[in-house]
Amino acid sequence: MPRVSSTWRRRRASAFATLLLSVCSFAAVADQERPAGADGDVPRVRIDAVVTDAQGRPILDLRPSDFELLENGVAKPLDAVELHPLPRAADAVPPIETEADEERAAREPGTRVFAFFLDEFHVSPGPSADRVRHALAEFVDEKLRPQDLAVVMKPLDAVNSIRFTRDRALLHGAIDGFTGRKGDYAPRTRFEELYIGHAPAAVGAARRQIVTAVLREMTMRLGELNADRAALVFVSEGFPRDLPAPRGRADLQGVVRASGRFHLATYTINPTAAAEDSTPPAERERAVATLRWLATQTGGRAVEADAIVAGLARLSHDLDAYYALTYQPAQADGRFHAVEVRARRRDVLVHTRPGYWAPLGSQWRAVLASSSTTMLPMSRRPLRRSSAIDAWVGVVRDSGGRARMVISWEPRLRGVLPPAVVALKARTTTGTTLFDGRLGRVGSGSVVPSDSARFDVPPGRVEIDMTIYDAEGKTIDTDARDFDVPDWRSQKHGPVLLSPEVVRARTLRDFRAAATDPDAAPSSVRTFARGDRLLIRVPAFDASGTAVQVTAKVLNEWGKPMRDIDALDATPRDGMPQFALPLSWLVPGDYLIEVLGTNANGAVKERVAFKVEG
C-alpha cells in the first residue's frame, strides 16, 4: 500500500476556507494516483474481497484456484491470493498518547480502524439523530475491541487534528454531541458566519462542499495510517440535489479514487426512513442513490434506517477477514476498469469494489500542500466528553452587545456516589482566565457553589475544562471542550437566534420563581417527565438594531406542528423572550421545539429535540 509522508500532512492547509476554495480544482486532479514508476512498468492492482456464505458467515478456506477475476470482461491471471484473517487479540494494548503511537498501532496485526463521519448538515434532528447516537454508542460498547482504533468527526471539526484513539470516553463524547441540522441554516460558528452566510441555497451548496472535502481528508488520513483493515462510515441522508446528479456526484470521485488507492471501503448509513423524511420523494431518491453509489464504488455497503444495527455488525465482520487478490493489468491509461471477482465454489458470495481507476501522474497533493490560505484556529489539546455528566454551554448577548457564556451541568451517572461538584476553568487560547470556580448540579439549591456559571467572554475560541468530583471529593472524570464565540461586530444585518435555554421546573411554584429569575440555570438534559414545566428563553438579536419577533411551537417527532407555545409577558433578562411549556398534555415520546425569529431583514429557525417520559 502506498505510504504518504507525515511531512506532507503537517504542511497541508486544513482550514475549511481552504477546502471550499480548493474543492473545484481538487475534483479535476485528485483522481490521479502515483506514477507507474521510473522503469515504466504498470503497477499491480489489488482487489480486496469479502467472501461469505448465504448466511453472511465468512469462508476462510478458499484457495487461489477457487477465484476467477475478470477485467472489462476478460479473465486475468492472479499473481497472488492472500487471506487476511483477524489474528488473536493482544493480551494488553497501550493507550494512544502520541501520533507515533497512533500510526504504530494502526499497522499492528489485528488492529481494525474505524472512521465515523457524522454529517449533521444532512441529518434531520429528532428521531434520526437519536437513532444515530444510540446505534453508534452501542457499537462502541459492544463491537469495538480493545485493540481497535476509531475517530468520530463532524463537518466543522478540524481536519488537521484527526486523531484515532482507543479511549471510549472520547468516542462517546463525540457521539453524544451529535445533533441533526438538516433544514436548519442558522449559523452556529464563526466560520459559518464568515464563509457561508444565511441564504439557504448558498448554505446548502457550501455544506455539500464541506462534507465532500472532509470525506476526502478522512480518506487521506486513513491512507496515511497504512492500516491493513480500515473503513470509513458516512452517516448522512444524502446530499440535497440542488445540482444535476452528475455534477453533484463528480464531487465525490476524488473520494472514490483515493479509497481505491488505499483499499478503503465506505459504508453509508441513512438514519431516516422514507416514511419519516419530509423531503420530496424524487429528491430523496436522488440523494439516497448517491449514498448507494458511494458505498458500491468503494466496496462498502449502503445501510438504511431499519437496519443500522445489523449494518454495523456487518461492517465489523467484514473487517475481520478478507482476501487480497493481486494481478497485473495491461496498461495504466487513467481510465476506469470494471472488475468482477467470482468464486468457483457453490453458494459463495463475493463482495468487492466494482473496479479501479488506472494510475496516472500525481500532482494533486501539491495543490493542497502549496495552498497559502490562512488557517482558522484549531484545537491545541485533546478534547473529550465526560460520560459522567451532561453539560450545557451557550452564549447570550447583553444589552451592550457583549457576549456572556452560560454553563450548567447535571449528573448522568447514578449510584452510591454520583457526581456532586464540577471544578470549571475557562480561558482564551492565549491563556487569559475567564472563569475558575466550582459548580453544583442544576437544581441543587445551593448558593455556593452556584448551579450555573455566567461570565463575560471575548469573541473567539474559549477552552473549557471540567473536573468532576463525587461528594467525598474524589475525581470521577474530566471533560475538555472548545466553544467558538461569535464576533457581534462582524454580524451581517438579519435576525440571529442563539441557543435557547431550557429551564426545567418540577412544580408550579418553581416555574414562577424561575420565570422571574434572570439567572435560572438551564437544564443540560433533554429528557423530561410529564409533570415538568419548561421555561424556554430565546436569545435573539439583529445587528442592525431592528427588533426580532420570536415565536415558538411544539412539533411531533416527524416535524409536524402540534401547537404554539405561549409567550410570557415577563422578560427579566434584557427583554429576552421566554415561553411556558407544560408537558402534562404530551404522551411519552420524542418531540421538537421550533423557535422562529423574524423581522423585516429575514427569518431564522432553531430546533431543540426533547423526550417526554411517563
C-alpha positions as CSV (number, residue, x, y, z in Angstrom):
1,M,0.0,0.0,0.0
2,P,1.4,3.5,-0.9
3,R,2.7,5.4,2.1
4,V,2.0,9.1,2.5
5,S,4.7,11.1,4.2
6,S,3.8,12.8,7.5
7,T,5.7,15.9,6.3
8,W,3.1,16.4,3.6
9,R,0.3,16.0,6.2
10,R,1.9,18.6,8.5
11,R,2.2,21.0,5.7
12,R,-1.2,20.7,4.1
13,A,-3.7,23.5,4.6
14,S,-6.6,22.3,6.6
15,A,-8.9,25.3,7.2
16,F,-12.4,24.9,5.8
17,A,-11.9,28.1,3.9
18,T,-9.1,26.3,2.0
19,L,-11.3,23.3,1.5
20,L,-14.0,25.4,0.0
21,L,-11.7,27.3,-2.3
22,S,-9.9,24.2,-3.5
23,V,-12.8,21.8,-3.9
24,C,-13.4,22.6,-7.6
25,S,-9.7,22.4,-8.7
26,F,-9.2,19.3,-6.5
27,A,-12.0,17.4,-8.2
28,A,-10.2,17.7,-11.5
29,V,-6.8,16.4,-10.3
30,A,-7.4,14.4,-7.1
31,D,-8.3,11.3,-9.0
32,Q,-4.8,10.7,-10.2
33,E,-2.7,8.1,-8.5
34,R,1.1,7.6,-8.3
35,P,3.1,7.2,-11.5
36,A,3.8,3.7,-12.7
37,G,7.4,4.0,-11.8
38,A,10.7,5.1,-13.4
39,D,11.1,1.8,-15.2
40,G,7.7,2.3,-16.9
41,D,6.2,-0.9,-15.5
42,V,2.5,-0.9,-14.9
43,P,1.8,-1.3,-11.2
44,R,-0.1,-4.3,-10.0
45,V,-3.7,-3.9,-8.8
46,R,-5.0,-5.2,-5.5
47,I,-8.7,-6.1,-5.1
48,D,-10.0,-6.9,-1.6
49,A,-12.8,-9.4,-1.4
50,V,-15.1,-10.3,1.5
51,V,-16.3,-13.9,1.0
52,T,-19.3,-15.3,2.9
53,D,-21.9,-18.0,2.7
54,A,-25.6,-17.2,2.2
55,Q,-26.0,-16.5,5.9
56,G,-23.2,-14.0,6.0
57,R,-20.6,-16.2,7.7
58,P,-17.0,-15.8,6.5
59,I,-15.5,-18.5,4.3
60,L,-11.8,-18.8,5.2
61,D,-10.6,-22.0,3.3
62,L,-10.6,-20.8,-0.3
63,R,-7.5,-21.5,-2.4
64,P,-6.2,-19.3,-5.3
65,S,-7.7,-21.7,-7.8
66,D,-11.1,-21.1,-6.3
67,F,-11.1,-17.5,-7.6
68,E,-11.7,-16.1,-11.0
69,L,-11.1,-12.4,-11.9
70,L,-12.3,-10.6,-14.9
71,E,-11.2,-7.1,-16.0
72,N,-13.6,-5.5,-18.5
73,G,-15.0,-9.0,-19.1
74,V,-11.6,-10.6,-19.8
75,A,-10.2,-13.2,-17.4
76,K,-6.9,-12.2,-15.8
77,P,-4.3,-14.5,-14.2
78,L,-3.9,-13.8,-10.4
79,D,-0.4,-13.2,-9.2
80,A,-1.4,-13.8,-5.5
81,V,-4.3,-14.5,-3.3
82,E,-3.8,-13.8,0.4
83,L,-6.2,-14.4,3.2
84,H,-6.2,-11.7,5.9
85,P,-7.9,-13.2,8.9
86,L,-8.1,-11.4,12.2
87,P,-5.3,-12.7,14.4
88,R,-5.7,-13.4,18.1
89,A,-6.0,-10.1,20.0
90,A,-3.1,-8.9,22.1
91,D,-3.3,-9.6,25.8
92,A,-2.8,-5.9,26.6
93,V,-2.9,-2.8,24.5
94,P,-1.3,0.5,25.4
95,P,-3.2,3.8,25.2
96,I,-2.7,6.1,22.3
97,E,-0.9,9.2,23.5
98,T,1.2,10.4,20.5
99,E,0.9,10.5,16.8
100,A,3.6,7.9,16.6
101,D,1.5,5.6,18.9
102,E,-1.4,6.1,16.6
103,E,0.4,5.1,13.4
104,R,2.3,2.2,15.0
105,A,-1.0,0.8,16.5
106,A,-2.8,1.1,13.1
107,R,-0.2,-1.2,11.5
108,E,-0.2,-3.8,14.2
109,P,-1.7,-7.2,13.1
110,G,-5.3,-7.4,14.4
111,T,-6.0,-3.7,14.6
112,R,-9.2,-2.5,12.9
113,V,-9.5,1.2,12.2
114,F,-12.9,2.9,12.0
115,A,-13.5,6.5,10.9
116,F,-17.1,7.7,11.6
117,F,-18.2,10.8,9.8
118,L,-21.4,12.2,11.2
119,D,-22.9,14.6,8.6
120,E,-25.0,16.7,10.9
121,F,-25.7,19.1,7.9
122,H,-27.7,16.4,6.2
123,V,-29.3,14.5,9.1
124,S,-32.7,15.6,10.4
125,P,-32.9,16.5,14.1
126,G,-35.1,14.3,16.4
127,P,-35.6,10.6,15.8
128,S,-32.9,10.3,13.1
129,A,-30.2,11.9,15.2
130,D,-31.3,9.9,18.2
131,R,-31.1,6.7,16.2
132,V,-27.5,7.5,15.2
133,R,-26.4,8.3,18.7
134,H,-27.9,5.1,20.1
135,A,-26.6,2.8,17.4
136,L,-23.0,4.2,17.4
137,A,-22.9,4.2,21.2
138,E,-23.9,0.5,21.2
139,F,-21.3,-0.2,18.5
140,V,-18.5,1.4,20.6
141,D,-19.6,-0.5,23.7
142,E,-20.3,-3.9,22.1
143,K,-18.3,-4.2,18.8
144,L,-15.1,-2.3,19.3
145,R,-12.3,-4.4,20.6
146,P,-9.5,-3.2,22.9
147,Q,-7.0,-3.2,20.0
148,D,-9.3,-1.2,17.6
149,L,-8.8,2.4,16.8
150,A,-11.6,4.8,16.0
151,V,-12.4,8.5,15.4
152,V,-15.7,10.4,15.2
153,M,-15.8,13.5,13.1
154,K,-18.4,16.1,12.2
155,P,-18.3,18.6,9.3
156,L,-16.9,21.5,11.1
157,D,-14.3,19.6,13.2
158,A,-10.7,20.5,12.5
159,V,-9.4,18.2,9.7
160,N,-5.8,18.7,10.6
161,S,-6.4,17.2,14.1
162,I,-7.9,13.8,13.1
163,R,-6.7,11.6,15.8
164,F,-7.6,7.9,16.2
165,T,-8.0,6.7,19.7
166,R,-8.8,3.7,22.0
167,D,-10.4,6.0,24.6
168,R,-14.1,5.0,24.6
169,A,-14.9,8.2,26.6
170,L,-13.6,10.4,23.8
171,L,-15.7,8.5,21.3
172,H,-18.8,8.6,23.4
173,G,-18.4,12.3,23.9
174,A,-18.2,13.0,20.2
175,I,-21.2,10.8,19.6
176,D,-23.3,12.4,22.3
177,G,-22.6,15.8,20.9
178,F,-24.1,14.9,17.5
179,T,-27.3,16.7,16.5
180,G,-29.0,16.9,13.2
181,R,-29.1,20.2,11.4
182,K,-30.8,19.3,8.1
183,G,-33.1,22.2,7.1
184,D,-31.7,24.5,9.8
185,Y,-29.5,27.1,8.0
186,A,-28.8,29.3,11.0
187,P,-25.0,29.7,11.5
188,R,-23.7,28.4,14.8
189,T,-20.0,29.1,14.5
190,R,-17.8,32.0,13.5
191,F,-16.7,30.0,10.4
192,E,-20.3,29.7,9.2
193,E,-20.9,33.4,9.8
194,L,-17.8,34.4,7.8
195,Y,-17.7,31.9,5.0
196,I,-21.2,30.5,4.4
197,G,-23.8,33.2,5.1
198,H,-27.5,32.8,5.5
199,A,-29.2,32.2,2.1
200,P,-30.5,28.6,2.1
201,A,-29.2,27.9,-1.5
202,A,-25.8,29.2,-0.7
203,V,-25.6,27.4,2.6
204,G,-26.7,24.2,1.0
205,A,-24.0,24.4,-1.7
206,A,-21.3,25.3,0.9
207,R,-22.4,22.4,3.2
208,R,-22.2,20.0,0.4
209,Q,-18.7,21.1,-0.5
210,I,-17.6,21.0,3.2
211,V,-18.9,17.5,3.6
212,T,-17.2,16.3,0.4
213,A,-13.9,17.9,1.4
214,V,-13.9,16.3,4.9
215,L,-14.8,12.9,3.4
216,R,-11.7,13.3,1.2
217,E,-9.5,14.4,4.1
218,M,-10.6,11.5,6.3
219,T,-9.9,9.1,3.4
220,M,-6.4,10.5,3.1
221,R,-5.8,10.2,6.8
222,L,-6.8,6.6,6.8
223,G,-4.5,6.0,3.9
224,E,-1.6,7.7,5.8
225,L,-2.1,5.3,8.7
226,N,-1.3,2.5,6.3
227,A,-3.7,0.2,8.2
228,D,-4.3,-3.3,7.0
229,R,-8.0,-3.2,7.7
230,A,-9.9,0.1,7.9
231,A,-13.3,1.5,6.9
232,L,-15.0,4.9,6.7
233,V,-18.6,5.1,8.0
234,F,-20.5,8.0,6.5
235,V,-23.8,8.8,8.3
236,S,-26.0,11.1,6.2
237,E,-29.4,11.3,4.5
238,G,-27.5,12.2,1.3
239,F,-26.8,15.5,-0.3
240,P,-29.6,17.9,-1.4
241,R,-30.0,17.5,-5.1
242,D,-30.0,21.2,-6.0
243,L,-27.4,20.5,-8.7
244,P,-27.8,18.0,-11.5
245,A,-26.9,14.5,-10.3
246,P,-23.7,14.0,-12.5
247,R,-22.1,17.2,-11.2
248,G,-23.0,16.5,-7.5
249,R,-21.7,13.0,-7.9
250,A,-18.5,14.1,-9.6
251,D,-17.5,15.9,-6.4
252,L,-17.1,12.5,-4.8
253,Q,-14.9,11.0,-7.5
254,G,-11.8,12.1,-5.6
255,V,-13.1,10.2,-2.5
256,V,-13.7,7.1,-4.6
257,R,-10.3,7.1,-6.3
258,A,-8.5,7.8,-3.1
259,S,-10.4,4.9,-1.4
260,G,-9.4,2.6,-4.2
261,R,-5.8,3.6,-3.9
262,F,-5.7,2.9,-0.2
263,H,-8.1,-0.2,-0.3
264,L,-10.7,1.5,1.9
265,A,-14.4,0.8,1.9
266,T,-17.0,3.4,2.7
267,Y,-20.2,2.3,4.5
268,T,-23.0,4.7,4.2
269,I,-25.8,4.9,6.8
270,N,-29.0,6.7,6.1
271,P,-30.7,7.1,9.5
272,T,-34.1,8.4,8.2
273,A,-36.8,6.1,6.9
274,A,-38.8,7.1,3.9
275,A,-41.9,7.5,6.0
276,E,-40.1,10.0,8.3
277,D,-38.5,12.0,5.5
278,S,-40.2,15.3,4.6
279,T,-38.0,15.6,1.5
280,P,-40.0,15.3,-1.8
281,P,-39.8,11.6,-2.9
282,A,-37.9,12.3,-6.1
283,E,-35.3,14.4,-4.4
284,R,-34.9,11.9,-1.6
285,E,-34.3,9.1,-4.1
286,R,-31.6,11.1,-5.8
287,A,-29.9,11.7,-2.5
288,V,-30.2,8.1,-1.4
289,A,-28.9,7.0,-4.8
290,T,-25.7,9.0,-4.2
291,L,-25.2,7.2,-0.9
292,R,-25.6,3.8,-2.6
293,W,-23.3,4.8,-5.4
294,L,-20.6,5.9,-2.9
295,A,-20.8,2.7,-1.0
296,T,-20.8,0.5,-4.1
297,Q,-17.9,2.3,-5.8
298,T,-15.7,1.8,-2.8
299,G,-16.6,-1.8,-1.9
300,G,-18.7,-0.8,1.1
301,R,-22.4,-1.3,1.8
302,A,-25.3,1.1,2.0
303,V,-27.3,0.8,5.2
304,E,-30.9,2.0,5.7
305,A,-32.6,3.3,8.9
306,D,-34.3,0.0,9.7
307,A,-31.0,-2.0,9.6
308,I,-28.4,0.2,11.2
309,V,-27.5,-2.2,14.0
310,A,-27.3,-5.1,11.5
311,G,-25.3,-3.0,9.1
312,L,-22.8,-2.0,11.7
313,A,-22.4,-5.7,12.7
314,R,-21.8,-6.5,9.0
315,L,-19.1,-3.8,9.0
316,S,-17.4,-5.4,12.0
317,H,-17.5,-8.8,10.4
318,D,-16.2,-7.5,7.0
319,L,-13.1,-6.2,8.6
320,D,-12.5,-9.4,10.5
321,A,-11.5,-11.4,7.4
322,Y,-11.0,-10.8,3.7
323,Y,-8.9,-12.0,0.7
324,A,-6.4,-9.7,-1.1
325,L,-6.2,-10.6,-4.8
326,T,-3.3,-9.1,-6.8
327,Y,-2.9,-9.2,-10.6
328,Q,-1.0,-7.4,-13.4
329,P,-3.2,-5.1,-15.6
330,A,-2.3,-4.5,-19.2
331,Q,-1.8,-0.7,-19.1
332,A,-2.0,2.4,-17.0
333,D,-4.3,4.6,-19.1
334,G,-6.1,6.7,-16.4
335,R,-9.4,5.1,-17.2
336,F,-11.9,3.1,-15.1
337,H,-11.6,-0.7,-15.4
338,A,-14.5,-2.8,-14.4
339,V,-13.5,-5.8,-12.3
340,E,-15.6,-8.8,-11.3
341,V,-14.4,-11.5,-8.9
342,R,-16.1,-14.9,-8.8
343,A,-15.7,-17.9,-6.6
344,R,-15.9,-21.3,-8.3
345,R,-17.3,-22.9,-5.2
346,R,-21.1,-23.1,-5.0
347,D,-23.3,-21.0,-2.6
348,V,-20.5,-18.5,-2.1
349,L,-21.0,-14.7,-2.1
350,V,-18.1,-12.4,-3.1
351,H,-18.2,-8.7,-2.2
352,T,-15.7,-6.3,-3.8
353,R,-15.5,-2.8,-5.3
354,P,-16.6,-2.8,-8.9
355,G,-13.3,-1.9,-10.4
356,Y,-10.4,0.5,-10.2
357,W,-9.0,3.7,-11.8
358,A,-5.8,3.1,-13.6
359,P,-3.0,5.4,-12.4
360,L,-1.5,8.5,-14.0
361,G,0.7,11.3,-12.7
362,S,0.5,12.7,-9.2
363,Q,0.5,16.5,-8.8
364,W,-2.7,16.7,-6.8
365,R,-1.1,16.6,-3.3
366,A,0.9,19.7,-4.3
367,V,-2.4,21.6,-4.9
368,L,-3.3,21.3,-1.2
369,A,0.3,21.5,0.2
370,S,1.0,24.7,-1.6
371,S,-2.2,26.5,-0.5
372,S,-1.5,29.7,1.3
373,T,-5.0,30.4,2.6
374,T,-4.9,31.5,6.2
375,M,-5.9,28.7,8.6
376,L,-8.6,29.0,11.2
377,P,-7.6,28.4,14.8
378,M,-7.6,24.7,15.6
379,S,-7.8,22.9,18.9
380,R,-4.5,22.9,20.7
381,R,-5.3,19.9,23.0
382,P,-7.2,16.6,23.1
383,L,-10.9,17.1,23.6
384,R,-13.2,14.7,25.4
385,R,-16.8,14.5,26.6
386,S,-17.4,13.0,30.1
387,S,-19.7,10.1,30.4
388,A,-20.5,11.1,34.0
389,I,-22.3,14.3,33.4
390,D,-24.4,16.2,30.8
391,A,-23.1,19.8,30.4
392,W,-24.7,22.7,28.6
393,V,-22.8,25.6,27.1
394,G,-24.3,28.6,25.5
395,V,-23.8,32.3,25.0
396,V,-26.2,35.3,25.3
397,R,-25.8,38.9,24.2
398,D,-26.3,41.6,26.8
399,S,-27.9,45.0,26.2
400,G,-24.5,46.4,25.5
401,G,-23.7,43.9,22.8
402,R,-21.2,41.9,24.9
403,A,-21.2,38.1,25.0
404,R,-21.7,36.2,28.2
405,M,-21.2,32.5,28.5
406,V,-23.6,30.3,30.4
407,I,-22.6,26.8,31.6
408,S,-24.5,24.3,33.7
409,W,-24.4,20.5,34.3
410,E,-26.4,17.6,35.6
411,P,-25.3,14.1,36.6
412,R,-25.6,11.2,34.1
413,L,-24.1,8.6,36.5
414,R,-26.3,7.4,39.3
415,G,-25.3,5.3,42.2
416,V,-23.8,5.5,45.7
417,L,-21.5,8.4,44.9
418,P,-22.8,10.2,41.8
419,P,-21.2,13.5,40.6
420,A,-21.6,16.2,43.1
421,V,-19.4,19.2,42.1
422,V,-17.6,20.3,39.0
423,A,-14.5,22.4,39.0
424,L,-14.7,24.6,35.9
425,K,-12.0,26.5,34.2
426,A,-12.5,28.6,31.1
427,R,-9.7,30.6,29.3
428,T,-8.9,32.1,25.9
429,T,-6.4,30.4,23.6
430,T,-3.8,32.9,24.8
431,G,-4.2,31.7,28.4
432,T,-6.3,34.5,29.8
433,T,-8.5,33.1,32.6
434,L,-12.2,33.8,32.1
435,F,-13.6,31.7,34.9
436,D,-12.2,29.5,37.6
437,G,-14.6,28.1,40.2
438,R,-16.9,25.3,41.2
439,L,-20.5,24.5,40.1
440,G,-23.2,22.5,41.7
441,R,-25.6,20.5,39.6
442,V,-28.7,22.2,38.2
443,G,-31.4,22.4,40.9
444,S,-29.1,21.7,43.8
445,G,-30.4,24.7,45.6
446,S,-27.0,25.8,46.8
447,V,-25.7,29.3,46.6
448,V,-22.0,28.3,46.9
449,P,-21.3,26.7,44.6
450,S,-23.8,28.1,42.2
451,D,-25.7,25.8,39.8
452,S,-24.6,27.7,36.7
453,A,-21.6,29.8,35.7
454,R,-22.1,33.2,33.9
455,F,-19.1,35.2,32.7
456,D,-18.1,37.7,30.0
457,V,-16.2,36.2,27.0
458,P,-14.4,37.9,24.1
459,P,-15.0,36.8,20.5
460,G,-13.0,33.7,19.5
461,R,-12.3,30.3,20.9
462,V,-12.9,29.6,24.6
463,E,-11.2,26.5,26.1
464,I,-13.4,24.8,28.8
465,D,-12.0,22.2,31.2
466,M,-14.1,20.4,33.8
467,T,-13.1,18.1,36.6
468,I,-16.0,16.1,38.1
469,Y,-15.9,15.1,41.8
470,D,-18.1,13.0,44.0
471,A,-19.5,14.0,47.4
472,E,-16.3,12.8,49.0
473,G,-14.1,14.9,46.8
474,K,-12.8,12.1,44.7
475,T,-12.2,12.7,41.0
476,I,-14.7,10.8,38.8
477,D,-13.9,12.1,35.4
478,T,-12.8,15.0,33.3
479,D,-14.2,16.9,30.3
480,A,-12.5,19.2,27.8
481,R,-14.2,21.1,25.1
482,D,-13.9,24.2,22.9
483,F,-16.5,26.8,22.2
484,D,-16.3,29.5,19.5
485,V,-17.9,32.8,20.5
486,P,-19.1,34.8,17.5
487,D,-18.0,38.4,16.9
488,W,-21.1,40.5,17.0
489,R,-19.3,43.4,15.3
490,S,-18.9,41.3,12.1
491,Q,-22.6,40.1,12.1
492,K,-24.5,41.0,9.0
493,H,-27.9,42.5,9.2
494,G,-30.7,39.9,9.8
495,P,-32.2,38.1,12.8
496,V,-30.0,35.8,14.7
497,L,-31.1,33.1,17.3
498,L,-28.6,31.9,19.8
499,S,-29.0,28.5,21.5
500,P,-32.3,28.5,23.5
501,E,-32.1,28.0,27.2
502,V,-34.5,25.3,28.6
503,V,-35.1,25.6,32.3
504,R,-36.9,22.7,33.9
505,A,-39.3,23.3,36.8
506,R,-40.9,20.4,38.7
507,T,-43.7,22.4,40.4
508,L,-45.7,25.5,39.5
509,R,-44.0,27.4,42.3
510,D,-40.6,26.6,41.0
511,F,-41.7,27.7,37.5
512,R,-43.0,31.0,38.7
513,A,-39.7,31.6,40.6
514,A,-37.6,30.7,37.5
515,A,-39.7,33.0,35.2
516,T,-38.6,36.0,37.3
517,D,-35.0,34.9,38.0
518,P,-32.7,36.1,35.2
519,D,-30.0,33.6,36.4
520,A,-32.2,30.5,36.5
521,A,-29.9,27.6,35.5
522,P,-30.6,26.0,32.1
523,S,-31.2,22.2,32.1
524,S,-28.4,20.3,30.4
525,V,-30.6,17.2,29.7
526,R,-33.3,16.8,27.1
527,T,-35.4,14.0,28.8
528,F,-38.2,15.3,31.0
529,A,-41.2,13.9,33.0
530,R,-44.8,14.7,32.0
531,G,-45.1,16.6,35.3
532,D,-42.4,19.0,34.4
533,R,-42.9,22.6,33.1
534,L,-40.3,24.1,30.8
535,L,-39.3,27.7,30.7
536,I,-37.8,28.4,27.3
537,R,-35.6,31.5,26.9
538,V,-34.5,32.5,23.4
539,P,-31.6,34.9,22.9
540,A,-32.4,36.9,19.7
541,F,-31.0,40.0,18.1
542,D,-30.3,41.8,14.8
543,A,-27.0,43.7,14.4
544,S,-29.0,46.4,12.6
545,G,-30.8,47.1,15.9
546,T,-34.1,46.0,14.4
547,A,-36.3,44.1,16.9
548,V,-36.7,40.4,16.3
549,Q,-40.2,38.9,16.8
550,V,-39.8,35.4,18.3
551,T,-42.5,32.7,18.3
552,A,-42.3,29.0,19.3
553,K,-44.3,25.8,18.7
554,V,-44.1,22.1,19.5
555,L,-43.6,19.7,16.7
556,N,-44.1,15.9,16.8
557,E,-41.2,13.5,16.0
558,W,-41.9,13.8,12.3
559,G,-41.6,17.6,12.4
560,K,-45.3,18.3,12.1
561,P,-46.7,21.3,14.1
562,M,-48.8,20.3,17.2
563,R,-49.5,23.6,18.9
564,D,-48.0,27.1,19.6
565,I,-46.1,27.7,22.9
566,D,-47.4,30.6,24.9
567,A,-45.1,33.6,25.4
568,L,-44.8,35.1,28.8
569,D,-45.1,38.8,29.5
570,A,-42.3,38.8,32.0
571,T,-38.8,39.3,30.4
572,P,-36.4,39.6,33.4
573,R,-33.2,39.4,31.3
574,D,-32.7,42.4,28.9
575,G,-36.1,41.8,27.3
576,M,-35.2,38.2,26.2
577,P,-38.4,36.4,25.1
578,Q,-39.4,33.5,27.2
579,F,-42.1,30.8,26.8
580,A,-44.0,28.4,29.0
581,L,-44.4,24.8,28.0
582,P,-46.1,22.4,30.5
583,L,-45.6,18.8,29.4
584,S,-48.6,17.2,31.0
585,W,-50.6,17.2,27.7
586,L,-47.9,15.2,25.9
587,V,-47.8,11.5,25.8
588,P,-44.4,9.8,26.3
589,G,-42.3,10.2,23.1
590,D,-39.9,12.3,21.1
591,Y,-40.7,16.0,20.2
592,L,-39.2,19.2,18.9
593,I,-39.4,22.8,20.0
594,E,-39.2,25.0,16.9
595,V,-38.3,28.7,17.5
596,L,-38.8,31.2,14.7
597,G,-37.2,34.7,14.7
598,T,-38.4,37.2,12.1
599,N,-38.2,40.8,11.2
600,A,-38.0,42.9,8.0
601,N,-34.5,41.7,7.4
602,G,-35.4,37.9,7.2
603,A,-36.3,34.9,9.2
604,V,-34.3,32.2,11.1
605,K,-35.3,28.9,12.8
606,E,-33.8,26.9,15.7
607,R,-35.0,23.5,16.9
608,V,-34.4,21.7,20.2
609,A,-35.2,18.0,20.4
610,F,-36.5,16.6,23.7
611,K,-38.1,13.4,25.0
612,V,-41.0,13.0,27.4
613,E,-41.2,10.0,29.8
614,G,-44.2,8.9,31.8
